[in-house]
Amino acid sequence: MSQLSLYLDDHTILSVQKGAKAARTSLSKYVARILTEHFAGNGNWSDDFLATLGSITDETFTTPEEPATTADARRERL
């Protein structure tokens, strides 16, 4: 099994430690489980939800045009 070193800010490591303690498992097993679940497929989205992507056939549903850059506000030069 491979090993991985992570550099986390104080807030994040505290959150991970609390999560591992609540799950009654080691930090290593807790983070491994989170990563495994994340990469196991489509994350938290169900297959039924993902099947709806791109399924709209309504002709009135269109992508708006990008506004012209001439409408941008004048920028201050520094």
C-alpha positions as CSV (number, residue, x, y, z in Angstrom):
1,M,0.0,0.0,0.0
2,S,1.3,3.5,-0.9
3,Q,1.9,6.3,1.6
4,L,1.0,9.9,1.2
5,S,2.2,13.0,3.1
6,L,-0.2,15.9,3.4
7,Y,0.4,19.5,4.4
8,L,-2.7,21.0,6.0
9,D,-3.5,24.3,7.6
10,D,-4.4,24.3,11.3
11,H,-8.1,24.7,10.8
12,T,-8.2,21.7,8.3
13,I,-6.2,19.3,10.5
14,L,-8.4,20.1,13.5
15,S,-11.5,19.3,11.4
16,V,-9.9,16.0,10.2
17,Q,-8.9,15.1,13.7
18,K,-12.4,15.8,15.0
19,G,-13.9,13.7,12.2
20,A,-11.5,10.8,12.8
21,K,-12.3,10.9,16.6
22,A,-16.0,10.9,15.9
23,A,-15.6,8.0,13.5
24,R,-13.5,6.2,16.1
25,T,-10.7,5.5,13.7
26,S,-7.1,6.7,13.0
27,L,-6.4,9.8,11.0
28,S,-4.9,7.6,8.2
29,K,-7.9,5.4,7.9
30,Y,-10.3,8.3,8.1
31,V,-8.6,10.3,5.3
32,A,-8.2,7.1,3.2
33,R,-11.9,6.4,3.5
34,I,-12.8,10.0,2.5
35,L,-10.6,9.9,-0.5
36,T,-11.7,6.4,-1.5
37,E,-15.4,7.5,-1.3
38,H,-14.7,10.7,-3.3
39,F,-12.9,8.9,-6.1
40,A,-15.0,5.8,-6.1
41,G,-17.3,7.2,-8.8
42,N,-19.4,10.3,-9.0
43,G,-19.0,11.6,-5.5
44,N,-22.3,12.3,-3.8
45,W,-24.5,12.5,-7.0
46,S,-26.7,9.5,-7.7
47,D,-26.7,7.8,-11.1
48,D,-30.3,8.9,-11.6
49,F,-29.3,12.6,-11.2
50,L,-26.3,12.3,-13.5
51,A,-28.5,10.7,-16.1
52,T,-30.5,14.0,-16.3
53,L,-27.5,16.1,-17.4
54,G,-27.9,17.3,-20.9
55,S,-31.4,15.9,-21.2
56,I,-33.2,19.2,-21.6
57,T,-34.8,19.3,-25.1
58,D,-36.7,22.6,-24.5
59,E,-35.9,24.9,-27.5
60,T,-36.4,28.0,-25.4
61,F,-33.6,26.9,-23.0
62,T,-30.5,28.6,-24.5
63,T,-27.1,29.8,-23.4
64,P,-27.0,33.6,-23.2
65,E,-24.5,35.4,-25.3
66,E,-21.3,36.8,-23.6
67,P,-21.6,40.6,-23.0
68,A,-19.3,42.8,-25.1
69,T,-16.1,43.9,-23.3
70,T,-16.9,47.5,-24.2
71,A,-19.5,47.3,-21.4
72,D,-16.8,46.8,-18.8
73,A,-16.1,49.5,-16.2
74,R,-13.1,51.7,-16.7
75,R,-10.1,50.3,-14.8
76,E,-7.9,52.4,-12.6
77,R,-4.2,52.2,-13.5
78,L,-1.9,51.5,-10.7
